[in-house]
């Protein structure tokens, strides 16, 4: 099933490409493929169970002499990321209504990026995991380069160079692991790390470089999330990319870095990361607070929410680094670690859903305003467009962390877990919550409230089709805010299983 799920958007990409300039055909192909992919991803999620182990496993020899297997599988973490990638991809296809230039190529690249995401979240052998990791980079580069706004060329190049540096660091680190162990399988490497056999093998074959390998892997994922100071590519990329593409960048691609930390970095190099836990916590706290503060001073709405994404993913980094304790865990500490990582996994999904929805509303705002997205370009829009402002307000309040919506649950779990593990980092990071609230409320005040400029008297409200299109995402925000155990049962089982096999 995982192979079929990954292949569907890739095959559909070829069909969409053949559609050429027939936009309706290309978009229909993408929509059908996205819908089928979502149905299969939902089937995987509901079939994953609550024992925390890998399911839907596929395994076959590929290049045995090089330790390369075709090895797929998902647990609760992977299945939830598949579901998120499928949801966000379908939202992007729905939001891409006005692609005038080369629509066949545009939708083909969107589908190819979706296939890369699916492969990244299912592969359990480094060789083909890395192929899918890079596969997601290439279509993203061309989507920014060909359909972005003014200054898209430098932004696309910066995005490519930064992420490629991280990819090279990952490749070198895992080549070193292969030389030391003869394996590229994530499960094998995790088991070796848990017993201490991995560090012994690296020492014997390569010398005392285990910590350096850990830092190389960390760099690869830190750029992708991003962790400050490796974030400078993100604001330009998000603001210059077509707004629907930004939905995919922030909603799904940014989660690849957090996923990598949970699937590779902590399981394989947890002991080494625990040695540098304090500076990592400092950087995570900086990411939370400085990300929110940077969002507060932006004048372009896309840059506001670009920096807001840095802030929200900083919470995930804070929890991950707090969990990497350098000593054995007590019962109370284990409970805190579980709560923190439950929050991380749920935050990955919640932020992806909420951020994609916000940028979808920005797409609709951009279409109605003739391309304007300055925070001072509007005002009083709730008068001519009350439904638009009301529904976008739900997504904004979810991003703010309002109780009753999905964002609150994951952020609460993160801070519940982090406070006992690192109370100083958690206390300082609370400033990020306060600044984020101020940022969101400022956006609501400046865009929705106040006097209505005369030129927006006829600002069109959402059509019936647009209301139906955005409704499922908003309903899901409310459902997960009120009944989070629908996801937490599976997430908690996976987190406990992961923690049991990690060595710090």
Secondary structure in CASP SS format (residue, H / E / C, confidence):
PFRMAT SS
TARGET T0000
AUTHOR 0000-0000-0000
METHOD secondary structure of the structure
MODEL  1
X C 1.00
X H 1.00
X H 1.00
X H 1.00
X H 1.00
X H 1.00
X H 1.00
X H 1.00
X H 1.00
X H 1.00
X H 1.00
X H 1.00
X H 1.00
X H 1.00
X H 1.00
X H 1.00
X H 1.00
X H 1.00
X C 1.00
X C 1.00
X C 1.00
X C 1.00
X H 1.00
X H 1.00
X H 1.00
X H 1.00
X H 1.00
X H 1.00
X H 1.00
X H 1.00
X H 1.00
X H 1.00
X H 1.00
X H 1.00
X H 1.00
X H 1.00
X H 1.00
X H 1.00
X H 1.00
X H 1.00
X H 1.00
X H 1.00
X H 1.00
X H 1.00
X H 1.00
X H 1.00
X C 1.00
X C 1.00
X C 1.00
X C 1.00
X C 1.00
X C 1.00
X C 1.00
X C 1.00
X E 1.00
X E 1.00
X E 1.00
X E 1.00
X E 1.00
X E 1.00
X E 1.00
X E 1.00
X E 1.00
X H 1.00
X H 1.00
X H 1.00
X C 1.00
X E 1.00
X E 1.00
X E 1.00
X E 1.00
X E 1.00
X E 1.00
X E 1.00
X C 1.00
X H 1.00
X H 1.00
X H 1.00
X H 1.00
X H 1.00
X H 1.00
X H 1.00
X H 1.00
X H 1.00
X H 1.00
X H 1.00
X H 1.00
X H 1.00
X H 1.00
X H 1.00
X H 1.00
X H 1.00
X H 1.00
X H 1.00
X H 1.00
X C 1.00
X C 1.00
X C 1.00
X C 1.00
X C 1.00
X C 1.00
X C 1.00
X H 1.00
X H 1.00
X H 1.00
X H 1.00
X H 1.00
X H 1.00
X H 1.00
X H 1.00
X H 1.00
X H 1.00
X H 1.00
X H 1.00
X H 1.00
X H 1.00
X H 1.00
X H 1.00
X H 1.00
X H 1.00
X H 1.00
X H 1.00
X E 1.00
X C 1.00
X E 1.00
X H 1.00
X H 1.00
X H 1.00
X H 1.00
X H 1.00
X H 1.00
X H 1.00
X H 1.00
X H 1.00
X H 1.00
X H 1.00
X H 1.00
X H 1.00
X H 1.00
X H 1.00
X H 1.00
X H 1.00
X H 1.00
X H 1.00
X H 1.00
X H 1.00
X H 1.00
X C 1.00
X C 1.00
X C 1.00
X C 1.00
X H 1.00
X H 1.00
X H 1.00
X H 1.00
X H 1.00
X H 1.00
X H 1.00
X H 1.00
X H 1.00
X H 1.00
X H 1.00
X H 1.00
X H 1.00
X H 1.00
X H 1.00
X H 1.00
X H 1.00
X H 1.00
X H 1.00
X H 1.00
X H 1.00
X H 1.00
X H 1.00
X H 1.00
X H 1.00
X H 1.00
X H 1.00
X H 1.00
X H 1.00
X H 1.00
X C 1.00
X C 1.00
X C 1.00
X E 1.00
X H 1.00
X H 1.00
X H 1.00
X H 1.00
X H 1.00
X H 1.00
X H 1.00
X H 1.00
X H 1.00
X H 1.00
X C 1.00
X H 1.00
X H 1.00
X H 1.00
X H 1.00
X H 1.00
X H 1.00
X H 1.00
X H 1.00
X H 1.00
X H 1.00
X C 1.00
X C 1.00
X C 1.00
X H 1.00
X H 1.00
X H 1.00
X H 1.00
X H 1.00
X H 1.00
X H 1.00
X H 1.00
X H 1.00
X H 1.00
X H 1.00
X H 1.00
X H 1.00
X H 1.00
X H 1.00
X H 1.00
X C 1.00
X C 1.00
X C 1.00
X C 1.00
X C 1.00
X C 1.00
X H 1.00
X H 1.00
X H 1.00
X H 1.00
X H 1.00
X H 1.00
X H 1.00
X H 1.00
X H 1.00
X C 1.00
X C 1.00
X H 1.00
X H 1.00
X H 1.00
X H 1.00
X H 1.00
X H 1.00
X H 1.00
X H 1.00
X H 1.00
X H 1.00
X H 1.00
X H 1.00
X H 1.00
X H 1.00
X H 1.00
X H 1.00
X H 1.00
X H 1.00
X H 1.00
X H 1.00
X H 1.00
X H 1.00
X H 1.00
X H 1.00
X H 1.00
X H 1.00
X H 1.00
X H 1.00
X H 1.00
X H 1.00
X H 1.00
X H 1.00
X H 1.00
X C 1.00
X H 1.00
X H 1.00
X H 1.00
X H 1.00
X H 1.00
X H 1.00
X H 1.00
X H 1.00
X H 1.00
X H 1.00
X H 1.00
X H 1.00
X H 1.00
X H 1.00
X H 1.00
X H 1.00
X H 1.00
X H 1.00
X H 1.00
X H 1.00
X C 1.00
X C 1.00
X C 1.00
X E 1.00
X H 1.00
X H 1.00
X H 1.00
X H 1.00
X H 1.00
X H 1.00
X H 1.00
X H 1.00
X H 1.00
X H 1.00
X H 1.00
X H 1.00
X H 1.00
X H 1.00
X H 1.00
X H 1.00
X H 1.00
X H 1.00
X H 1.00
X H 1.00
X H 1.00
X H 1.00
X H 1.00
X C 1.00
X C 1.00
X C 1.00
X C 1.00
X C 1.00
X C 1.00
X C 1.00
X H 1.00
X H 1.00
X H 1.00
X H 1.00
X H 1.00
X H 1.00
X H 1.00
X H 1.00
X H 1.00
X H 1.00
X H 1.00
X H 1.00
X H 1.00
X H 1.00
X H 1.00
X H 1.00
X H 1.00
X H 1.00
X H 1.00
X H 1.00
X H 1.00
X H 1.00
X H 1.00
X H 1.00
X H 1.00
X H 1.00
X H 1.00
X H 1.00
X H 1.00
X H 1.00
X H 1.00
X H 1.00
X H 1.00
X H 1.00
X H 1.00
X H 1.00
X H 1.00
X H 1.00
X H 1.00
X C 1.00
X C 1.00
X C 1.00
X C 1.00
X E 1.00
X C 1.00
X C 1.00
X C 1.00
X C 1.00
X C 1.00
X C 1.00
X H 1.00
X H 1.00
X H 1.00
X H 1.00
X C 1.00
X H 1.00
X H 1.00
X H 1.00
X H 1.00
X H 1.00
X H 1.00
X H 1.00
X H 1.00
X H 1.00
X H 1.00
X H 1.00
X H 1.00
X H 1.00
X H 1.00
X H 1.00
X C 1.00
X C 1.00
X C 1.00
X C 1.00
X C 1.00
X H 1.00
X H 1.00
X H 1.00
X H 1.00
X H 1.00
X H 1.00
X H 1.00
X H 1.00
X H 1.00
X H 1.00
X H 1.00
X H 1.00
X H 1.00
X H 1.00
X H 1.00
X H 1.00
X C 1.00
X H 1.00
X H 1.00
X H 1.00
X H 1.00
X H 1.00
X H 1.00
X H 1.00
X H 1.00
X H 1.00
X H 1.00
X H 1.00
X H 1.00
X H 1.00
X H 1.00
X H 1.00
X H 1.00
X H 1.00
X H 1.00
X H 1.00
X H 1.00
X H 1.00
X H 1.00
X H 1.00
X H 1.00
X H 1.00
X H 1.00
X C 1.00
X C 1.00
X C 1.00
X C 1.00
X C 1.00
X H 1.00
X H 1.00
X H 1.00
X C 1.00
X C 1.00
X C 1.00
X C 1.00
X C 1.00
X C 1.00
X C 1.00
X H 1.00
X H 1.00
X H 1.00
X H 1.00
X H 1.00
X H 1.00
X H 1.00
X H 1.00
X H 1.00
X H 1.00
X H 1.00
X H 1.00
X H 1.00
X H 1.00
X H 1.00
X H 1.00
X H 1.00
X H 1.00
X H 1.00
X C 1.00
X C 1.00
X H 1.00
X H 1.00
X H 1.00
X H 1.00
X H 1.00
X H 1.00
X H 1.00
X H 1.00
X H 1.00
X H 1.00
X H 1.00
X H 1.00
X H 1.00
X H 1.00
X H 1.00
X H 1.00
X H 1.00
X C 1.00
X C 1.00
X C 1.00
END
